[in-house]
């Protein structure tokens, strides 16, 4: 192995880590946006916080399972 070969390996690893981090960030942003949207719609109906959390959880679970209300 030459010195140049050794330098390429960490770059590939770093690139993979950066891509993975970007995917996690975009996934987090999307889930956060969905959470804020559902919280907003439930708070508009003046539900108490506990009910809105349960409502969001049931909405989240049903959307994960592909069941739309």
C-alpha positions in Angstrom: 0.0 0.0 0.0 1.3 3.4 -0.9 0.9 6.5 1.1 -1.7 7.8 -1.4 -3.9 4.7 -0.9 -4.0 5.3 2.8 -5.2 8.8 2.3 -8.1 7.8 0.1 -9.7 5.4 2.6 -10.5 8.0 5.3 -12.0 10.3 2.6 -14.4 7.7 1.5 -15.4 6.9 5.1 -15.8 10.6 5.8 -17.9 11.0 2.7 -20.2 8.1 3.8 -20.6 9.6 7.2 -21.4 13.0 5.9 -24.0 11.5 3.5 -25.5 9.5 6.4 -25.6 12.6 8.6 -27.4 14.6 5.9 -30.0 11.8 5.4 -30.6 11.8 9.2 -31.0 15.6 9.3 -33.5 15.6 6.5 -35.5 12.8 8.0 -35.4 14.6 11.4 -36.6 17.9 9.7 -39.5 16.1 8.0 -40.6 14.4 11.1 -40.3 17.6 13.1 -42.3 19.5 10.5 -45.0 16.8 10.6 -45.1 17.0 14.4 -45.4 20.8 14.4 -48.2 20.7 11.8 -50.2 18.1 13.7 -49.6 19.9 17.0 -50.8 23.2 15.4 -53.9 21.6 14.0 -54.8 20.0 17.3 -54.1 23.2 19.3 -56.5 25.0 16.9 -59.2 22.7 18.2 -58.3 23.7 21.8 -57.5 20.2 23.0 -55.5 19.9 26.2 -51.8 19.0 25.7 -52.3 15.4 26.7 -55.0 14.8 24.2 -53.0 16.5 21.5 -50.0 14.2 22.2 -52.2 11.1 22.1 -53.9 12.4 18.9 -50.5 13.0 17.3 -49.3 9.5 18.3 -52.3 7.9 16.9 -52.0 9.9 13.7 -48.3 9.0 13.5 -48.9 5.3 14.0 -51.8 5.2 11.5 -49.7 7.0 8.9 -46.8 4.6 9.5 -49.1 1.7 9.0 -50.6 3.3 5.9 -54.0 3.9 7.4 -55.3 7.4 6.7 -58.2 8.8 8.7 
